Amino acid sequence: MALDEFLPDYDVNEVHSTHVSAPPDAVLAAARALTSRDVPLARVLMAVRTLPARLRGRRRALDVPIVDQFVRNGFAVLADRPDELVIGGVGRFWQAKATGRRIAAEEFAGFDEPGWAKTAFNFEVRPGPGGGTVLTTETRIKGTDDSARVSFMRYWRVIMPGSAAIRRAWLRAIRLRAERG
C-alpha cells in the first residue's frame, strides 16, 4: 500500500470500506472527481470548521473536486497509482485557525519539524469477492513531537466522530458516482 511509504507510523488512524458494483478504475476515477456538492454532510461539518474564513468572505467551491481543494489548501498528492490515491499534508489542525505548512510531496515522509502533525489519507481499490470493487479509505495522523501529539490527540477526541462520518459519506458518494457511471 502506497500509504505505508509516506506515513508508516502514526498516532491515530481510521479505516472505512465499502463494496462498489463498478470496476476499480471507475471507482478511483469517481474518488478523484468527488466534489463537496456530492457530500452534503461534509459540507455542513466543514462549514462549522471554516466559519472564520467564511465570515471573511472566503467561499468553498462546491463543484471543485475535493482532492483539488485539499491541494489548493497546501496538501500534496503523494501517490497517484491505478489502485491507490494518497493525499498528505502538514498542519496544526488543533488550532482555531488551523495553520497549514505547504510542503512538496517528496518532503512529506521525512518531515519532522517539531510542533506539527502530518496527516495522510488514501483511496484504495481492489477487486471485491464475487465481483465489483472494495473501496477503502484510511486516514493516518502523526505528531512530530510530544507537544504536537498531545495537542492533536485532544483535538482528535472532539472531531473524530465527525471525521469518521465524513469518510463514510465520501465512500457513499463515490459508490453512487461510480455505479451511475
C-alpha positions in Angstrom: 0.0 0.0 0.0 1.4 3.4 -1.0 0.1 5.0 2.2 2.7 2.9 4.1 5.5 4.6 2.2 4.5 8.0 3.4 3.2 7.5 6.9 4.1 4.0 8.2 4.0 5.0 11.9 1.1 7.1 13.2 -0.6 8.1 16.4 -4.2 7.7 15.2 -5.9 6.3 12.2 -9.3 5.4 10.9 -10.3 3.0 8.2 -13.6 2.7 6.3 -14.6 0.5 3.4 -17.5 -0.2 1.0 -18.3 -2.5 -1.8 -18.9 -0.9 -5.2 -20.6 -2.5 -8.2 -18.1 -1.0 -10.7 -14.6 -1.8 -11.8 -11.6 -0.5 -9.8 -10.6 2.1 -12.4 -14.1 3.6 -12.5 -14.2 3.7 -8.7 -10.9 5.5 -8.3 -11.9 7.9 -11.1 -15.1 8.7 -9.1 -12.9 9.3 -6.0 -10.8 11.8 -7.9 -13.9 13.5 -9.2 -15.8 13.7 -5.9 -17.0 17.2 -5.0 -18.3 18.9 -1.9 -21.7 19.0 -3.7 -21.7 15.2 -3.7 -21.3 15.1 0.1 -23.8 17.3 1.9 -22.8 16.1 5.4 -19.2 17.0 4.8 -20.3 20.5 3.6 -22.2 21.0 6.9 -19.4 19.8 9.1 -16.7 21.7 7.2 -18.9 24.8 7.3 -18.6 24.8 11.1 -14.8 24.2 10.9 -14.3 27.0 8.3 -16.7 29.5 9.8 -13.9 32.1 10.4 -12.8 32.0 6.8 -16.4 32.2 5.5 -17.0 35.3 7.7 -14.0 36.9 6.0 -15.7 36.2 2.6 -13.9 33.1 1.5 -16.3 30.6 0.0 -15.7 26.9 -0.9 -16.2 25.8 -4.4 -18.8 23.1 -4.3 -18.1 21.8 -7.8 -14.3 21.5 -7.5 -13.1 18.0 -6.8 -12.3 17.5 -3.1 -8.8 16.3 -4.0 -8.1 19.6 -5.8 -9.5 21.5 -2.8 -7.0 19.7 -0.5 -4.1 20.5 -2.9 -5.2 24.2 -3.1 -5.1 24.3 0.7 -1.5 23.1 0.9 -1.8 19.3 0.8 0.1 17.3 -1.8 -0.7 14.3 -3.9 1.8 11.8 -2.5 0.9 8.9 -4.9 -1.5 8.5 -7.8 -1.5 4.9 -8.9 -4.0 2.7 -10.7 -5.0 1.2 -7.3 -4.4 4.0 -4.8 -4.5 7.7 -4.5 -2.7 9.2 -1.4 -3.0 12.8 -0.2 -0.9 14.3 2.6 -0.4 17.5 4.5 1.2 19.1 7.5 -0.6 21.4 9.9 -1.5 22.5 13.3 -5.0 21.2 12.8 -5.9 21.7 16.5 -5.7 25.5 16.4 -8.9 27.5 16.0 -7.4 28.9 12.8 -5.7 25.7 11.6 -2.3 26.5 10.3 -1.0 24.5 7.3 2.5 24.1 6.1 2.9 23.6 2.4 5.5 21.0 1.6 6.3 19.1 -1.6 5.3 15.5 -1.9 9.0 14.4 -1.8 9.5 16.1 1.5 6.5 14.6 3.3 7.8 11.3 4.5 10.9 12.9 6.1 9.3 16.0 7.5 9.9 16.0 11.3 10.0 19.7 12.3 8.6 19.9 15.9 5.2 21.4 16.5 3.3 20.0 13.6 1.1 17.0 12.7 1.4 15.1 9.5 -1.7 13.6 8.0 -2.2 11.3 5.0 -5.3 9.6 3.7 -5.9 7.4 0.8 -8.5 5.9 -1.5 -7.5 2.3 -2.3 -9.3 -0.1 -4.7 -9.0 -3.8 -5.1 -11.2 -6.4 -6.7 -14.1 -7.5 -4.5 -15.1 -11.0 -3.7 -17.7 -12.1 -6.2 -17.1 -9.1 -8.5 -17.1 -5.4 -8.1 -14.6 -3.4 -6.1 -13.7 -2.9 -2.5 -13.0 0.8 -1.9 -11.2 1.7 1.3 -10.1 5.0 2.7 -7.6 5.2 5.6 -6.6 8.4 7.4 -3.4 8.5 9.5 -2.1 11.3 11.7 1.2 11.6 13.5 2.5 14.4 15.7 6.1 15.4 15.0 6.9 15.8 18.7 5.2 15.2 22.1 3.6 18.7 22.3 2.1 18.4 18.9 0.9 14.8 19.6 -0.8 15.9 22.9 -2.4 18.9 21.2 -3.6 16.8 18.3 -4.9 14.0 20.5 -7.1 16.5 22.4 -8.5 17.8 19.1 -8.9 14.3 17.7 -11.1 13.2 20.6 -13.5 16.0 19.7 -13.5 15.8 15.9 -13.1 12.0 15.4 -16.8 11.2 15.2 -17.2 14.0 12.5 -14.1 12.8 10.7 -15.5 9.3 10.5 -18.9 10.5 9.4 -17.2 12.5 6.6 -15.2 9.5 5.4 -18.2 7.2 5.3 -20.1 9.9 3.4 -17.2 10.2 0.9 -17.4 6.4 0.4 -21.2 6.5 -0.2 -20.9 9.4 -2.6 -18.0 7.7 -4.5 -20.0 4.5 -4.7 -23.1 6.3 -6.1 -20.9 8.2 -8.6 -19.1 5.1 -9.8 -22.2 2.9 -10.1 -24.0 5.6 -12.1 -21.1 5.6 -14.5 
